[in-house]
Amino acid sequence: MTAMIPVDPRGCAGKIIDIHGQKGMAWLAALPALVAEVAARWSLTVRPPFPELSYNYVAPVVGPGGEAWVLKAGVPNRELTDEAAALRLFDGRGIARLIDADTERGVLLLERVLPGEPLKSVADDGTRVRTVAGLIGELPRPLPTDGSLATGHPFRTIAHLARGLDRLRQMFGGGYGPFPARRVERAAALFAGLAGGRPQLIHGDMNPGNVLRAMRAPWLAIDPKGYAGDPLFDVATFLNDPPAGLAADDLRRLQARRVALFAEVLGQPRAAVLAWAEAHAVLSGWWSYEDHGRGWEKGLALAALYEALG
């Protein structure tokens, strides 16, 4: 019989149940057995989980040769499958390496990024922006070609993500619920106008908690979504996770500086950075409402800020 390993999923249980309901509750009940099973399979020593969890159970582990790795387990879903596929293509360039995966069980074994301090711990905001811009310049990869798929590749496109705004209207019977109609329609139009160009494999969630100080490179990203799109979508994901607690005027000044610096460092039009940030902010607000029924106001406020900056 496989020895059970103490597992504490309290840091992620609430969000898992929000998203997956009864299926999530059943998965949480089975998690200790799953962790014990994969620990035996890959000869891992499992440590207590990281203190900040979200939608998955994530814990440091030690490999059979003393390797510093990370075990990430979640309810099996497309996000985990796409993450594994993206990590294989990124192949450790600018991002943590994938060591092994069992996507049918929802389990990934990953390189542990050490020392691992998150980018949000850096005091100078210009350094934060330049670090993210550097990774955004390094990470994107050509998309694989697979003639058996209509898109030619297995990854979700930004147009696919933007259809979340269609679900918003459907939820409210053709209306908009608490979302201002103009704000939603403006975001939909922005996404439609941004759909041109040749998509690349991008990270998809370049928030400041997903960039860690490393040893084999100054900084490495973790937790990619693996989308097919414009790298400026990654800029938007960073912009739309600003520091908490800022007064409105301070937030406006911060975001204006960040937008200008991203445009300068990446050689992109300021208007394009603002358009991506505004469209993503509305979509992010909808995702918060869809998943948790709350938290959508922040995205709408940021979208209004970007429109005003334009």
Rosetta silent file (secondary structure, phi, psi, omega in degrees, C-alpha in Angstrom):
SEQUENCE: MTAMIPVDPRGCAGKIIDIHGQKGMAWLAALPALVAEVAARWSLTVRPPFPELSYNYVAPVVGPGGEAWVLKAGVPNRELTDEAAALRLFDGRGIARLIDADTERGVLLLERVLPGEPLKSVADDGTRVRTVAGLIGELPRPLPTDGSLATGHPFRTIAHLARGLDRLRQMFGGGYGPFPARRVERAAALFAGLAGGRPQLIHGDMNPGNVLRAMRAPWLAIDPKGYAGDPLFDVATFLNDPPAGLAADDLRRLQARRVALFAEVLGQPRAAVLAWAEAHAVLSGWWSYEDHGRGWEKGLALAALYEALG
SCORE:     score description
SCORE:     0.000 S_00000001
   1 L     0.000  136.976  179.640    0.000    0.000    0.000 S_00000001
   2 L   -71.548  130.633  179.573    1.262    3.479   -0.921 S_00000001
   3 L   -68.180  138.258  179.707    2.069    5.575    2.151 S_00000001
   4 L   -80.657  143.867 -179.945   -0.099    8.646    2.494 S_00000001
   5 L  -111.374  131.923  178.931    1.609   12.041    2.527 S_00000001
   6 L   -56.709  129.279 -177.601    0.171   14.902    4.606 S_00000001
   7 L  -130.130  130.812 -179.357   -1.564   17.301    2.206 S_00000001
   8 L  -123.203   94.978 -176.022   -3.012   20.696    3.148 S_00000001
   9 L   -92.762   15.698 -174.779   -5.143   22.143    0.311 S_00000001
  10 H   -59.588  -30.231 -178.749   -6.779   24.928    2.330 S_00000001
  11 H   -68.630  -19.393 -178.615   -4.963   27.589    0.317 S_00000001
  12 H  -122.432   -7.649 -171.985   -6.622   26.515   -2.926 S_00000001
  13 H   -60.176  -43.051 -177.057   -9.787   24.675   -1.869 S_00000001
  14 H   -60.785  -46.115 -178.950  -12.109   27.672   -2.082 S_00000001
  15 H   -69.862  -36.985  178.345  -11.177   28.606   -5.628 S_00000001
  16 H   -62.383  -41.593  178.873  -11.205   24.994   -6.783 S_00000001
  17 H   -70.010  -37.987  175.608  -14.743   24.570   -5.459 S_00000001
  18 H   -55.018  -43.881 -174.484  -15.795   27.916   -7.010 S_00000001
  19 H   -81.587  -43.678 -167.854  -14.659   26.691  -10.419 S_00000001
  20 H  -109.639   -6.426  176.072  -15.405   22.967  -10.326 S_00000001
  21 H    59.104 -132.458 -178.010  -18.190   22.584   -7.761 S_00000001
  22 H   -61.332  -35.762  177.469  -18.889   18.989   -6.718 S_00000001
  23 H   -61.676  -39.438  178.161  -16.186   17.722   -9.056 S_00000001
  24 H   -66.342  -39.000  178.195  -13.712   19.961   -7.263 S_00000001
  25 H   -63.667  -41.780  178.436  -14.834   18.702   -3.861 S_00000001
  26 H   -65.357  -38.958  179.554  -14.348   15.098   -4.977 S_00000001
  27 H   -64.751  -42.449  178.847  -10.922   15.939   -6.380 S_00000001
  28 H   -61.330  -39.108  179.077   -9.866   17.571   -3.113 S_00000001
  29 H   -64.883  -32.574 -178.346  -10.950   14.485   -1.169 S_00000001
  30 H   -90.018   -3.980 -173.822   -8.824   12.306   -3.457 S_00000001
  31 H   -59.868  -44.176  179.783   -5.814   14.660   -3.477 S_00000001
  32 H   -56.791  -40.549  178.860   -3.790   12.949   -0.705 S_00000001
  33 H   -67.773  -37.791  178.289   -3.935    9.641   -2.563 S_00000001
  34 H   -63.778  -45.830  179.753   -3.000   11.346   -5.844 S_00000001
  35 H   -62.099  -42.625  178.468    0.018   13.064   -4.299 S_00000001
  36 H   -62.510  -39.981 -178.941    1.158    9.792   -2.719 S_00000001
  37 H   -63.474  -49.201 -177.262    0.761    7.986   -6.042 S_00000001
  38 H   -73.232  -29.311  175.560    2.829   10.433   -8.113 S_00000001
  39 H   -62.921  -40.513  177.306    5.414   10.773   -5.344 S_00000001
  40 H   -68.458  -41.286 -177.447    5.961    7.021   -5.508 S_00000001
  41 H   -63.153  -42.866 -175.311    5.990    7.001   -9.317 S_00000001
  42 H  -102.215    8.764  178.137    8.589    9.781   -9.627 S_00000001
  43 L    55.440   55.632 -175.801   10.484    9.003   -6.370 S_00000001
  44 L  -105.567  145.717  165.308    9.690   12.372   -4.831 S_00000001
  45 E  -101.261  117.975 -172.182    9.972   13.696   -1.305 S_00000001
  46 E   -97.230  129.458  177.708    7.004   16.048   -0.940 S_00000001
  47 L   -98.213  171.162  175.169    7.212   19.150    1.239 S_00000001
  48 L   -59.014  153.944 -175.470    4.341   21.295    2.602 S_00000001
  49 L   -67.466  161.824  173.801    2.638   23.417   -0.073 S_00000001
  50 L   -63.457  150.219 -174.619    3.646   26.948   -0.984 S_00000001
  51 L   -68.424  -28.709 -178.310    1.853   29.534    1.178 S_00000001
  52 L  -107.706  103.322  177.525    0.152   31.304   -1.743 S_00000001
  53 L  -112.182  161.516  176.658   -2.044   28.915   -3.729 S_00000001
  54 L  -133.679  -90.684 -173.123   -4.833   29.690   -6.183 S_00000001
  55 L  -103.580    2.382 -178.575   -6.464   27.169   -8.512 S_00000001
  56 L  -141.403  160.687  173.681   -4.024   24.283   -8.054 S_00000001
  57 E   -91.496  121.611 -174.059   -2.169   22.457   -5.297 S_00000001
  58 E  -131.303  125.244 -176.608    1.511   23.374   -5.625 S_00000001
  59 E  -140.793  143.796  172.341    4.285   22.060   -3.389 S_00000001
  60 E   -69.068  144.316  177.138    8.085   21.921   -3.475 S_00000001
  61 E  -137.475  160.833  175.743    9.476   18.426   -3.889 S_00000001
  62 E  -113.151  127.630 -179.317   12.897   16.811   -3.938 S_00000001
  63 L   -76.457  175.641 -175.240   13.698   14.490   -6.835 S_00000001
  64 L   -64.250  -22.389  177.617   15.453   11.123   -6.559 S_00000001
  65 L  -105.440   18.201 -179.137   18.828   12.741   -7.139 S_00000001
  66 L    86.732   10.453 -177.806   18.215   15.684   -4.813 S_00000001
  67 L   -66.906  142.869  175.680   16.776   17.889   -7.558 S_00000001
  68 E   -88.618  106.504 -178.475   14.734   20.935   -6.531 S_00000001
  69 E  -125.526  177.296  178.573   11.414   20.489   -8.307 S_00000001
  70 E  -132.049  134.722  173.931    7.781   21.532   -7.914 S_00000001
  71 E  -101.767  124.317  178.987    4.692   19.329   -7.988 S_00000001
  72 E  -120.991  122.841 -177.438    1.610   21.039   -9.408 S_00000001
  73 E  -130.247  137.496  178.068   -1.724   19.220   -9.256 S_00000001
  74 L  -150.191  167.683  173.615   -5.169   20.365  -10.312 S_00000001
  75 L   -56.744  124.023 -176.494   -8.529   19.119  -11.444 S_00000001
  76 L   -53.337  126.825 -177.642   -7.703   17.776  -14.936 S_00000001
  77 L  -160.479  173.147 -174.985   -8.624   20.488  -17.436 S_00000001
  78 H   -64.747  -33.027 -178.237   -7.485   22.175  -20.599 S_00000001
  79 H   -59.730  -43.130  179.542   -5.451   24.826  -18.779 S_00000001
  80 H   -68.441  -38.710  178.019   -3.108   22.211  -17.319 S_00000001
  81 H   -63.726  -44.331  179.470   -2.848   20.393  -20.655 S_00000001
  82 H   -66.843  -36.946  178.028   -2.056   23.645  -22.475 S_00000001
  83 H   -60.765  -45.870  179.889    0.471   24.628  -19.800 S_00000001
  84 H   -62.742  -43.746  179.841    2.360   21.364  -20.272 S_00000001
  85 H   -63.551  -41.694  179.480    2.294   21.712  -24.064 S_00000001
  86 H   -65.484  -42.760 -179.641    3.496   25.312  -23.885 S_00000001
  87 H   -62.092  -35.853  177.023    6.313   24.458  -21.472 S_00000001
  88 H   -62.417  -39.263 -178.752    7.550   21.767  -23.840 S_00000001
  89 H   -76.881  -37.344  176.391    7.753   24.329  -26.648 S_00000001
  90 H   -65.344  -32.412  172.257    9.282   27.073  -24.502 S_00000001
  91 L    54.206   39.911  174.585   11.896   24.458  -23.494 S_00000001
  92 L    80.470   -0.144 -179.149   13.204   26.405  -20.499 S_00000001
  93 L   -84.665  103.481 -179.579   14.006   29.604  -22.438 S_00000001
  94 L    81.168    7.242 -172.683   12.878   32.378  -20.138 S_00000001
  95 E  -154.277  156.823  177.508   10.671   30.023  -18.156 S_00000001
  96 L   -60.910  145.236 -178.934   10.784   27.105  -15.712 S_00000001
  97 L   -82.149  147.484  169.540   11.353   23.735  -17.357 S_00000001
  98 E   -85.699  123.654  179.152    8.802   20.933  -17.478 S_00000001
  99 E   -88.584  -45.536 -179.966   10.354   17.790  -15.998 S_00000001
 100 E  -162.946  167.506 -179.613    7.420   15.408  -16.518 S_00000001
 101 E  -158.147  149.075  168.072    3.638   15.466  -16.735 S_00000001
 102 E  -132.355   85.498 -173.194    0.542   13.308  -16.482 S_00000001
 103 L   -69.574  -24.186  176.085   -2.118   15.612  -17.892 S_00000001
 104 L   -65.417  -31.224  176.922   -4.813   12.939  -17.662 S_00000001
 105 L   -93.804   -5.518 -179.870   -4.331   13.039  -13.879 S_00000001
 106 L    75.149   36.206 -174.265   -3.795   16.822  -13.855 S_00000001
 107 E  -126.728  132.487  174.971   -0.220   16.636  -12.553 S_00000001
 108 E  -124.004  141.985  173.088    2.906   18.508  -13.661 S_00000001
 109 E  -113.129  121.680 -168.242    6.458   18.110  -12.365 S_00000001
 110 E  -126.663  153.931  168.532    8.397   21.347  -12.815 S_00000001
 111 E   -59.351  136.739  173.055   11.802   22.884  -12.269 S_00000001
 112 L   -89.811  125.036 -179.237   11.840   24.852   -9.035 S_00000001
 113 L   -84.241  117.943 -179.462   13.006   28.412   -9.653 S_00000001
 114 L  -123.214  144.419    6.806   15.472   29.426   -6.946 S_00000001
 115 E   -72.288  -17.746  167.574   15.986   31.654   -5.040 S_00000001
 116 E    89.696    8.250  176.516   12.443   32.347   -6.236 S_00000001
 117 E   -64.695  134.673 -178.587   11.633   35.839   -4.963 S_00000001
 118 E   -73.996  154.562  179.991    8.757   37.221   -7.040 S_00000001
 119 H   -58.524  -29.704 -178.567    9.200   40.295   -9.191 S_00000001
 120 H   -65.878  -12.776  176.958    6.612   42.109   -7.091 S_00000001
 121 H   -80.218  -10.158  179.119    9.200   42.170   -4.274 S_00000001
 122 L   -79.092  129.713 -174.640   11.377   44.566   -6.333 S_00000001
 123 L   -73.146  -39.341 -174.106   10.879   48.139   -5.162 S_00000001
 124 L   -80.380  117.852 -175.022   11.736   49.964   -8.387 S_00000001
 125 H   -70.400  -31.659  176.969    8.807   49.814  -10.781 S_00000001
 126 H   -61.418  -37.332  175.789   10.905   50.654  -13.829 S_00000001
 127 H   -64.188  -40.901  177.444   12.969   47.524  -13.129 S_00000001
 128 H   -58.231  -49.311 -176.879    9.770   45.490  -12.936 S_00000001
 129 H   -63.085  -46.040 -178.447    8.570   46.789  -16.295 S_00000001
 130 H   -65.433  -34.585  177.498   11.921   46.271  -18.027 S_00000001
 131 H   -64.397  -47.591  178.813   12.183   42.741  -16.610 S_00000001
 132 H   -64.105  -42.085  178.737    8.750   41.776  -17.915 S_00000001
 133 H   -60.249  -38.731  178.313    9.465   43.454  -21.248 S_00000001
 134 H   -63.621  -42.314  178.337   12.665   41.419  -21.525 S_00000001
 135 H   -67.931  -38.636  178.847   10.828   38.148  -20.926 S_00000001
 136 H   -64.928  -31.090  175.018    8.077   39.134  -23.350 S_00000001
 137 H   -73.697  -24.294 -175.685   10.772   39.718  -25.937 S_00000001
 138 H   -94.825  -36.217 -168.145   12.334   36.314  -25.225 S_00000001
 139 L   -72.738  -47.459 -170.543    9.408   33.955  -24.625 S_00000001
 140 L   -50.868  139.865 -178.068    7.148   33.988  -27.731 S_00000001
 141 E  -128.976  151.649  171.696    7.635   30.993  -30.013 S_00000001
 142 L   -59.599  144.882 -179.771    6.354   30.055  -33.448 S_00000001
 143 L   -77.634  144.328  177.210    3.226   27.964  -33.187 S_00000001
 144 L   -67.852  158.397  178.700    3.435   24.273  -34.109 S_00000001
 145 L  -111.015  126.205  178.246    1.757   23.084  -37.270 S_00000001
 146 L  -140.080  105.618 -175.625   -0.721   20.220  -37.122 S_00000001
 147 L   -63.830  -13.878 -179.331   -2.860   19.722  -40.194 S_00000001
 148 L   -79.290   -9.998 -178.354   -5.405   17.715  -38.223 S_00000001
 149 L  -108.550  143.436 -178.139   -6.512   20.858  -36.365 S_00000001
 150 L   -61.073  -36.505 -179.753   -8.548   23.677  -37.882 S_00000001
 151 L   -84.422  -12.428 -175.396   -6.227   26.292  -36.406 S_00000001
 152 L    85.057   -4.463 -179.605   -3.074   24.356  -37.244 S_00000001
 153 L  -153.012  162.340 -173.896   -2.088   24.296  -33.547 S_00000001
 154 L   -89.858    0.357 -169.660   -3.622   23.096  -30.263 S_00000001
 155 L   -93.858  150.279  176.076   -3.626   26.400  -28.337 S_00000001
 156 E   -69.017  139.875  178.909   -6.504   28.741  -27.581 S_00000001
 157 E   -92.890  166.060  176.307   -6.422   31.995  -29.511 S_00000001
 158 H   -64.922  -35.052  176.479   -7.149   35.471  -28.172 S_00000001
 159 H   -61.335  -38.083  176.187  -10.289   35.491  -30.336 S_00000001
 160 H   -62.413  -44.951  179.297  -11.380   32.334  -28.507 S_00000001
 161 H   -62.909  -40.826 -177.268  -10.812   34.033  -25.162 S_00000001
 162 H   -63.933  -19.306  176.919  -12.675   37.154  -26.274 S_00000001
 163 L   -68.134   -7.281  170.578  -15.768   35.038  -26.842 S_00000001
 164 H   -57.045  -30.585  178.416  -16.095   35.153  -23.076 S_00000001
 165 H   -68.896  -26.632  172.659  -17.885   38.453  -23.667 S_00000001
 166 H   -67.307  -39.038  177.637  -20.518   36.500  -25.630 S_00000001
 167 H   -64.052  -34.375  176.831  -21.029   34.322  -22.556 S_00000001
 168 H   -57.288  -50.437 -178.688  -21.523   37.500  -20.533 S_00000001
 169 H   -63.827  -39.198  179.872  -24.434   38.533  -22.745 S_00000001
 170 H   -64.330  -39.815  179.980  -25.862   35.024  -22.699 S_00000001
 171 H   -60.173  -35.009 -176.145  -25.763   34.901  -18.905 S_00000001
 172 L  -104.084   28.373  173.498  -27.823   38.071  -18.727 S_00000001
 173 L    60.280   37.960 -178.909  -30.322   37.120  -21.426 S_00000001
 174 L    91.679   -5.718  177.161  -28.811   39.371  -24.065 S_00000001
 175 L   -99.604 -154.145 -172.144  -28.115   42.150  -21.579 S_00000001
 176 L  -131.970   -0.440 -179.598  -25.080   43.070  -19.534 S_00000001
 177 L    56.737 -131.906 -179.270  -26.001   42.666  -15.860 S_00000001
 178 L   -79.034   -2.442 -177.495  -23.753   44.865  -13.713 S_00000001
 179 L   -89.338  127.280  176.619  -21.389   45.530  -16.641 S_00000001
 180 L   -59.015  129.898 -176.412  -21.916   48.819  -18.524 S_00000001
 181 H   -56.804  -43.084 -177.764  -23.015   47.958  -22.060 S_00000001
 182 H   -61.946  -39.446 -177.889  -20.689   50.518  -23.619 S_00000001
 183 H   -65.642  -41.842 -179.791  -17.681   49.123  -21.765 S_00000001
 184 H   -67.373  -45.923 -177.497  -18.370   45.549  -22.905 S_00000001
 185 H   -67.976  -34.527  176.564  -19.039   46.505  -26.527 S_00000001
 186 H   -64.654  -41.703  177.992  -15.964   48.715  -26.629 S_00000001
 187 H   -63.811  -42.315  178.799  -13.824   45.806  -25.381 S_00000001
 188 H   -60.854  -40.962  179.272  -15.343   43.480  -27.985 S_00000001
 189 H   -67.419  -38.404  177.191  -14.558   46.003  -30.714 S_00000001
 190 H   -62.403  -46.163  178.356  -11.001   46.405  -29.462 S_00000001
 191 H   -58.993  -42.940  179.731  -10.443   42.649  -29.534 S_00000001
 192 H   -61.577  -39.471 -179.490  -11.831   42.482  -33.075 S_00000001
 193 H   -74.613  -20.454 -178.766   -9.479   45.258  -34.175 S_00000001
 194 L   -93.662    3.062 -171.273   -6.476   43.635  -32.504 S_00000001
 195 L   -77.595   -9.345 -177.676   -7.006   40.249  -34.143 S_00000001
 196 L   -74.291  178.825  179.612   -4.674   40.847  -37.091 S_00000001
 197 L    85.723  168.979 -179.323   -1.071   39.773  -37.409 S_00000001
 198 L   -91.308  118.007 -177.960    0.555   36.392  -37.076 S_00000001
 199 L   -69.945  153.990  175.020   -0.052   34.870  -33.632 S_00000001
 200 E  -126.207  165.691  171.980    2.747   33.371  -31.578 S_00000001
 201 E   -75.291  119.003 -178.456    2.818   31.097  -28.558 S_00000001
 202 E  -119.002  167.975 -179.470    2.732   33.492  -25.601 S_00000001
 203 L   -64.514  -57.646  175.518    2.766   33.078  -21.824 S_00000001
 204 L   100.266  -13.592 -179.669   -0.769   34.374  -21.273 S_00000001
 205 L  -155.026   63.992 -173.661   -0.531   35.436  -17.598 S_00000001
 206 L   -86.123   54.642  177.275    2.569   37.550  -17.050 S_00000001
 207 L   -78.626  160.405 -172.986    1.494   38.948  -13.692 S_00000001
 208 H   -66.316  -12.502  173.825    4.274   40.038  -11.282 S_00000001
 209 H   -83.445  -12.138 -178.927    3.790   36.933   -9.148 S_00000001
 210 H  -100.212   16.153  175.402    4.604   34.712  -12.132 S_00000001
 211 E  -126.436  119.918 -172.726    8.120   36.105  -12.609 S_00000001
 212 E  -122.039  145.668  174.870   10.727   34.801  -10.154 S_00000001
 213 E   -67.160  136.585 -172.472   14.374   35.568   -9.466 S_00000001
 214 E  -131.071  173.172  177.449   16.481   32.639  -10.709 S_00000001
 215 L  -100.082  -39.966 -177.346   20.008   31.274  -10.771 S_00000001
 216 L   -82.371   -5.402  172.753   20.351   30.046  -14.356 S_00000001
 217 L  -156.076  158.263  179.670   18.947   33.370  -15.587 S_00000001
 218 L   -58.467  -41.026 -179.349   18.271   36.629  -13.753 S_00000001
 219 E  -142.540  145.667  174.365   14.507   36.028  -13.947 S_00000001
 220 E  -133.691  146.210  175.404   12.278   33.182  -15.123 S_00000001
 221 E   -86.629  158.357  173.243    8.535   33.007  -15.693 S_00000001
 222 L  -134.538  170.063  169.787    6.269   30.291  -14.295 S_00000001
 223 L    54.946   53.558  177.357    2.665   29.125  -14.797 S_00000001
 224 L   -71.688  149.082  170.501    2.037   29.903  -18.487 S_00000001
 225 L   -82.219  -35.246 -177.949   -1.464   29.642  -19.906 S_00000001
 226 L    75.816   72.499  178.197   -0.124   28.918  -23.381 S_00000001
 227 E  -110.717  159.285  172.776   -2.184   31.076  -25.743 S_00000001
 228 E  -101.295  112.375 -176.713   -1.802   31.839  -29.430 S_00000001
 229 E  -176.678 -164.773 -179.655   -1.713   35.597  -29.781 S_00000001
 230 L   -84.817  134.545  178.219    0.102   38.908  -29.739 S_00000001
 231 L   -56.975  -20.392  177.654    2.817   39.320  -27.066 S_00000001
 232 H   -66.875  -17.259  171.938    1.147   42.593  -26.060 S_00000001
 233 H   -61.699  -36.958  178.164   -1.526   40.440  -24.418 S_00000001
 234 H   -67.674  -36.071  173.864    1.188   39.531  -21.895 S_00000001
 235 H   -58.599  -43.614 -178.943    1.875   43.234  -21.332 S_00000001
 236 H   -61.817  -39.834 -178.749   -1.820   43.646  -20.556 S_00000001
 237 H   -66.132  -32.045  174.573   -1.791   40.849  -17.982 S_00000001
 238 H   -71.091  -48.331 -178.337    1.040   42.595  -16.146 S_00000001
 239 H   -59.695  -33.671 -174.164   -0.596   46.022  -16.295 S_00000001
 240 L   -89.432   17.646  169.981   -3.886   44.646  -15.017 S_00000001
 241 L  -130.109   61.817 -175.994   -2.367   43.337  -11.796 S_00000001
 242 L   -75.701  167.297  176.293   -1.146   46.628  -10.280 S_00000001
 243 L   -57.121  143.107 -178.857   -0.117   47.054   -6.648 S_00000001
 244 L   -79.275  155.144  169.989   -3.065   47.044   -4.274 S_00000001
 245 L    83.747    7.705  179.538   -4.160   49.988   -2.188 S_00000001
 246 L   -77.656  141.894  170.888   -3.090   52.850   -4.439 S_00000001
 247 L   -65.163  156.680 -173.607   -5.145   56.034   -4.476 S_00000001
 248 H   -56.872  -44.307 -178.758   -6.840   56.711   -7.820 S_00000001
 249 H   -67.028  -37.249  178.739   -4.439   59.486   -8.846 S_00000001
 250 H   -67.376  -40.727  178.322   -1.394   57.413   -7.892 S_00000001
 251 H   -63.649  -42.858  179.210   -2.689   54.438   -9.859 S_00000001
 252 H   -60.229  -46.075  179.859   -3.321   56.606  -12.907 S_00000001
 253 H   -64.112  -41.632  179.331    0.207   58.038  -12.798 S_00000001
 254 H   -60.954  -48.701 -176.877    1.733   54.572  -12.296 S_00000001
 255 H   -67.381  -34.563  176.964   -0.138   53.032  -15.205 S_00000001
 256 H   -63.405  -42.568  177.974    0.643   55.971  -17.481 S_00000001
 257 H   -64.451  -43.422 -178.303    4.365   55.554  -16.745 S_00000001
 258 H   -63.333  -45.249  179.655    4.186   51.809  -17.265 S_00000001
 259 H   -59.318  -46.317 -179.120    2.365   52.091  -20.583 S_00000001
 260 H   -62.924  -40.494 -177.983    4.888   54.636  -21.876 S_00000001
 261 H   -70.360  -42.430  175.855    7.859   52.514  -20.765 S_00000001
 262 H   -58.723  -44.818 -179.377    6.489   49.301  -22.279 S_00000001
 263 H   -60.589  -41.877 -179.395    5.876   51.113  -25.557 S_00000001
 264 H   -67.039  -49.978 -174.193    9.419   52.497  -25.540 S_00000001
 265 H   -68.894  -38.401 -177.785   11.228   49.273  -24.578 S_00000001
 266 H   -88.398   -7.033 -179.323    9.206   47.000  -26.874 S_00000001
 267 L    66.013   37.784 -177.976    9.120   49.480  -29.768 S_00000001
 268 L  -116.356  152.407  177.684    5.322   49.355  -29.914 S_00000001
 269 L   -63.706  138.704  177.383    2.785   52.158  -30.329 S_00000001
 270 H   -57.189  -37.980 -178.960    1.479   53.479  -27.036 S_00000001
 271 H   -62.208  -35.319 -179.428   -2.051   53.241  -28.458 S_00000001
 272 H   -70.357  -40.177  176.997   -1.622   49.495  -29.046 S_00000001
 273 H   -61.018  -44.332  179.607   -0.457   48.912  -25.450 S_00000001
 274 H   -64.575  -39.957 -178.853   -3.474   50.843  -24.163 S_00000001
 275 H   -63.922  -45.888  178.261   -5.884   48.960  -26.441 S_00000001
 276 H   -63.196  -41.959 -178.828   -4.670   45.556  -25.294 S_00000001
 277 H   -64.131  -42.713 -179.044   -4.735   46.642  -21.648 S_00000001
 278 H   -66.108  -47.551 -178.843   -8.282   47.999  -21.886 S_00000001
 279 H   -61.790  -44.867 -179.783   -9.715   44.974  -23.698 S_00000001
 280 H   -64.678  -36.968 -178.309   -8.029   42.528  -21.330 S_00000001
 281 H   -60.566  -41.994  178.802   -9.191   44.477  -18.259 S_00000001
 282 H   -67.487  -44.799  179.478  -12.852   44.068  -19.223 S_00000001
 283 H   -62.651  -40.372  177.999  -12.398   40.390  -20.057 S_00000001
 284 H   -63.287  -39.337  175.976  -10.558   39.827  -16.779 S_00000001
 285 H   -60.953  -41.555  177.467  -13.428   41.490  -14.928 S_00000001
 286 H   -64.793  -42.249  178.837  -15.874   39.134  -16.599 S_00000001
 287 H   -59.455  -39.329  178.261  -13.748   36.100  -15.725 S_00000001
 288 H   -62.773  -42.333  178.823  -13.814   37.178  -12.059 S_00000001
 289 H   -66.710  -45.017 -176.884  -17.595   37.447  -12.150 S_00000001
 290 H   -62.668  -40.719 -175.215  -18.000   34.177  -14.057 S_00000001
 291 H   -84.215  -36.649 -169.750  -15.746   32.210  -11.729 S_00000001
 292 H  -127.149  -11.185 -178.052  -16.472   33.787   -8.359 S_00000001
 293 L    73.600   15.867 -177.185  -19.429   36.162   -8.716 S_00000001
 294 L  -160.471  171.020  173.679  -17.308   39.057   -7.441 S_00000001
 295 L    83.615    6.276 -175.678  -14.182   41.097   -8.076 S_00000001
 296 L   -79.084  -20.543 -174.032  -15.208   42.423  -11.484 S_00000001
 297 H   -62.932  -34.714 -178.994  -15.170   46.111  -10.524 S_00000001
 298 H   -60.092  -44.701 -179.389  -11.371   46.339  -10.588 S_00000001
 299 H   -63.124  -41.091 -179.749  -11.194   45.358  -14.252 S_00000001
 300 H   -67.526  -37.636  178.056  -13.817   47.885  -15.298 S_00000001
 301 H   -64.203  -41.040  178.074  -12.083   50.667  -13.367 S_00000001
 302 H   -65.831  -39.822  178.365   -8.781   49.859  -15.082 S_00000001
 303 H   -60.202  -42.295  178.134  -10.479   49.790  -18.491 S_00000001
 304 H   -64.564  -37.199  178.195  -11.893   53.273  -17.876 S_00000001
 305 H   -61.631  -46.093 -178.462   -8.435   54.463  -16.805 S_00000001
 306 H   -66.136  -38.792  177.176   -6.850   53.233  -20.051 S_00000001
 307 H   -60.921  -42.796  179.405   -9.561   54.833  -22.173 S_00000001
 308 H   -65.141  -34.762  178.979   -8.932   58.141  -20.397 S_00000001
 309 H   -69.553  -23.352 -179.791   -5.175   57.821  -20.959 S_00000001
 310 L   -70.390    0.000    0.000   -5.778   57.414  -24.678 S_00000001
